[in-house]
Amino acid sequence: MSLEITRPTLVVRQLSDRDTWTYTYLLIDPATRQGVLIDPVREQLERDLGLIRELGVELLYVLETHVHADHVTAAGMIRQQTGAKIVYGAAAGVQAIDVAAEDGSELKFGQYKIKVIATPGHTDGCVSYYVDGMLFSGDALLIHGCGRTDFQQGSADTLYSSVTQKLFTLPDATRLYPAHDYNGRGCSTIGEEKRWNPRLGNGQSREAFVELMNNLDLDLPKKINEAVPANLASGISFDPKRYLHEEFSMSDLYKAWHNLGEDELIVDNRTPEEYEIGHVPGSRNIPFGTEGQSADELKQYKRVYLYCRSGRRAQTAFANLSIMGLNNLVCVGHSGMPQWVLGGFEVES
């Protein structure tokens, strides 16, 4: 006699922001209480954090389907509160994130794996997320509609390929959960959209779709000038141009270290154990997650340099300290201590 073991059904909470008609989704593995949040809205931050706390969810990821133009994301603030990693499609080019997801990559939480599907067309960086027979399609495919293609690198031709050659190849029973619906509908299915979607269903030709999308003549989203720059910084309200991690390397840090003034400080954001093994001589260990406790002291320096192992922790610490009013920071964001060692620079342990 054999027993069939089945896993508990994935819990899905669909939440809405009425001002922008945006859907946010909280997915929870009931066995482990691990979860992910998709497309959070800044104005709903306390609602979402409250629900996460009430349900006892260990939030692993905040997933964004694209750089939104109609609302500001709460992703950066949620990461500060929960430690969840921010995920965007790699093509979105968003700074200060933790995972730049490639087409076909997978994200694991609990007993589930989320597959990333690149679905550009509404924007270059659009991705959809597939898990357990459900598709979270962002603006690529809506219920009996689709996202517009007339701004943010939009392309009707590209969107047609994304939907017909990728999303419409999923099983007809796949449940579709979009980022928006303006008519009060919660979900659909791939089979329903293949048949009834007036823009892309029922064998609509590429040529007819492109002509339709190129002649919609829509007004721009009301919040686009605020939302797009803010979302490129994960919703954190400071100028993303202040991020220096693309230009400032460990070689640059070596030059700064070589001429370090008394009013300058180098901060190592790694764990005490990593720091003990080897660090930049004279650097101070402020482990990631504790930087806020030192904010007042760090404000007294003319310049504070942040580094870690790969740049991710330093990058997030930079964002957190910037929100607290520090404007004296330089972040080594795409390299770290291994590059210092490879450069043959002096190491202290």
N, C-alpha and C positions, 0 to 999 in steps of 0.2 A: 504494500500500500504506500502510495506517495502522496505527500501533501503539497499543494500549490501555495506558495507564499506570495502574497501580493502586497505592494507598498501602498501606504495611505495616499488618498487622492490629494494632489497639489491644491492648496488653498489659494484662491485668487480674489482679491478685493479690488473692485473698480471704484475709484474715487473721482469726483468731478470738481472742476473750477468753473462756476457758472459765468463769470465775467469773460472768460476766453474760450469757453466750451471745450476745455482741455480735460482729457482723461489721464489720471495717474493710476498705476497698477502696483499693488503690493502682492508679491508672490511668496508663499510660505511653505516650506516642507514641514508637515505636521510632526514628522518623526524626530527631527533634529531642532526644529524651531529656527532654522536658518532661513534667510529670506533675501529678496532683492526688491528694489523699488524702481519703477520705470517712469520717466518723465515727470518729476515732481515740480510743482509750481511754488514760487517764492511766497506768495500770499497764503498758501496752505501749509506752511512749514510746521506750525504748532499742531495742526490737526494730524499731519502725517507722523510727526515724532510722538505725539500722544498715542496714536494707534499702535505704533511699533512697541512702545513701552507697555501698553495695556495687554498686548498679545504675547509679550515676552519674546520678541523676535530678535535674533542676532543678525543684524543687517550686514551682509557681506558686500553687496554692490549697489550702486546707484547707476542705472542704465539710462543713457540718453539715446533717443532714436535719431536726433539731428540737432543742429544749432537752430533753436526756435526763434521765430521773428515776432511772435504774438504774445509771448510771456517770458519772464525771467525765471530761470531754473533755480531751485533750492539746493542743487547738488552740492555746492561748496559748503553751505551751512550744515547740511546733513552729514557730510563727511566730518566736519568739526565736532558734531555732537555724538556720532556713532562710530567713527573710524572706518566706515564703509568706503570701498574703493570706487572712484568715478570712472565710468566706461563710456567712451565715445567711439564711433567708427574712426579708423585711422585717417581716412580721407578728410575728416572734418577739420583737422588742423587746430584743435582746441588745446590751449596751454593749461598747465596745472592740473592734469588728470593723472590717473594711475594706470589705466589700461587703454591703449590705442588698439581697438579690436579689428582684426583682419577678417575678410570674408571667409567663412568656413571654420573659424576658430570657435572654441567652446569655453563656457564659463560654468564651473561646477558650484552648486550650493546644495547641501544636504545630499539626498539621493538622486538629484536631478542635474541634468546638463542642459544649458541654454546654448543653442547654436546661433551664431551670428551670420546673418545674410546681408551682404551689401546690396542696397536697393537705391542707388543714386537716381536722380531725376528731379525730384523736388528740390534737393540740394545735392552737392557733390558727396557730402559725408553721410547721407542717410543710410541707416541700417535698420533691419527688422530682426526681431528675436523670436526664435521658435523653440518651444519646450512642451513636451507632453501633449502633443496634438493641438497646441494653441500657437497662434501667430500674433505677435505684437508689432504692428506694421507701421507705427509712427504716422507720418503723412503720406507715405508712398501709396498706400491703398486704404481708402476710407470706405465706409458703408455706402454703397451705391455712388461712389465718387472717388476722387484722388486728390492729392495735394497739387497746388498750382505750380507752374514751372516758369514764371516770368521774372524771378529775381533770385539772388543767392546762387548763382551758377546753375539755375534751373534749365532743364532740357526735356522737352516733351518726348523727343525721340529716345533719349536714354531712359526716361521713366517707363515708356511703353515696353522696352526690353526688360527692365527690372521686374515689372508686374507679369508680363505674359510668359517670359522665359524662366523666371524663378518662382514667383509666388503662386502663379497659376499651375505650376507643376506639383505643388503639394497636394495631398489627398483632399478630395472634395469635402470630407467631413471636418477638416481643420477649422477650428473656431478662430474667427478674425476679431481682434481687439485693436481698434485704431486709436490714434492720439487725440482725435477730435470727432465729435458728431454734433451737428447743428440742428438735429431734428429729434433729439431725445432717444435715439436708438443705442443700445448698449453693445451689441455684438452681431456678427453675421458669420457666414462660413465661406470658405473658398469656392465651394460648389455654387452657392447662391450668387456670389459676385461674378463668377464666370458666366452665369446665365443672365443676370439681371442688372449688372453694373452698366449704366447708360453710356459711360465713357470708354470702358475697356472690355466689357463683356460681350457675349453673343457674337464672337468672331470679329469684333471691330477691327478695321484695318489700321495699320500704322499711319498711313497718310491721312485718314479721316481724323484720327486722334490728334495728330500734330496740328492739323488745321484748326480743330476745335480749341485746343489749349492755347494756340497762338492768337486767338481772337476773343478771349474771355473779357479783356478790358476791365480788370478789377482794380479797386483802390488798394494801396499798400496797407499792410497791417498798421494799426494805430500806434503800436508800441515798438515798431521795428528799429527806430533810432536808439532807443534805450536797450531793447532786448538783445539784439545781435552782439553789440560790444560787450555787454555784461555776460552773455552766455559763452562768449569766447574765453572768458575768465572764470567759467564754471559758476557764474552767478555772484561772484565776489565783487563788491563794489569798490574796486580801485582800478587804476589804469593798467591794462595788461601789458602796455609797452614798457612798464617798469620791470618786467621779468627780464633778467639779464642772462638766464641760463644758456641760451643758444649761443651767446657770444663769449661768455666767461668760462674758461676751462680750468683744469687743474694746473696747467702750465701758467696761466694767468695768476692763479692763486699762489703759485711758487714765487712769482715776481713780487706779488703783494706781500707775501711772508718775508721775503728777503729785505724788504724796506718797510716793515711794519712799524707804524708809529705807536706811541703810548696811548693815543686816543682811538686805536683800532683794535679789533678783536676777531679772531678766527674761531668759529663754533663748529664742533663736530656733533652732528645730530644722530649718530649711531648709538647702539646700546653701550652700556659701560663695559660689557665683555668684549665687544668689538674694539672699543677705544683702547682697552688695556693691551690688546694684542699689538697694536701699532697705530699711531696717529700723527698728524702734522705737528711737529714740535711747537710747543707753546700754545696749542689750540685748547679750547675749553670744551669739555663734554657736557652738552645739554641734550639729553636723549629726546628723540621725537615724541611729541605728546606732552612734554613738560615745558616747552618753550614759553608758554604763557606766564608761567611762574617767574620767569626772569625778564619779562618785557620791560618793566620800569628800569631795571638796571641797564639793559641793553640800549635803551633810549639815550643813555649818557655818552655813548661812544659816537665818534664822528662817522665811523664805518664799521659794519659787522659783516663778516664773510661767513656764509653757511655752506657746509658740505656734508655728504654722508657716504654711502657706498656706491649707489647708482645715480643719485640725484633726486629720486622720488621723495624721500623723506625731507630733504632740504627744501625741495620745491614746495611741499605742503606747509612746512614750518614757515617758509617765506610768506605764503599766503595768509596764514594765521596771524603772524606778527604784523603784517601790513594792515590787517583789519584793526588791530589794536593801536594803530597810529604810528608805527615805526616807518620812517622813510630813509633810513640809513643803511639799508640792507643790500648785499650783493649775493646772488645765489649761483652756486655751481650746480646746474640742474641736469646736465646730461652726462656727467661722469662723476668720479669720486675717488676714494682712497686707493682702489686698485690701479687707477691711472697715475696716481702720485707715485706709487711703488714702481710701476713700469717706467716712469720718467727718470728713475734713479735718484730721486730726491731723498733727503735725509728723513728718517723715520724715528720717532720717539716711542718707547714702550715702557 
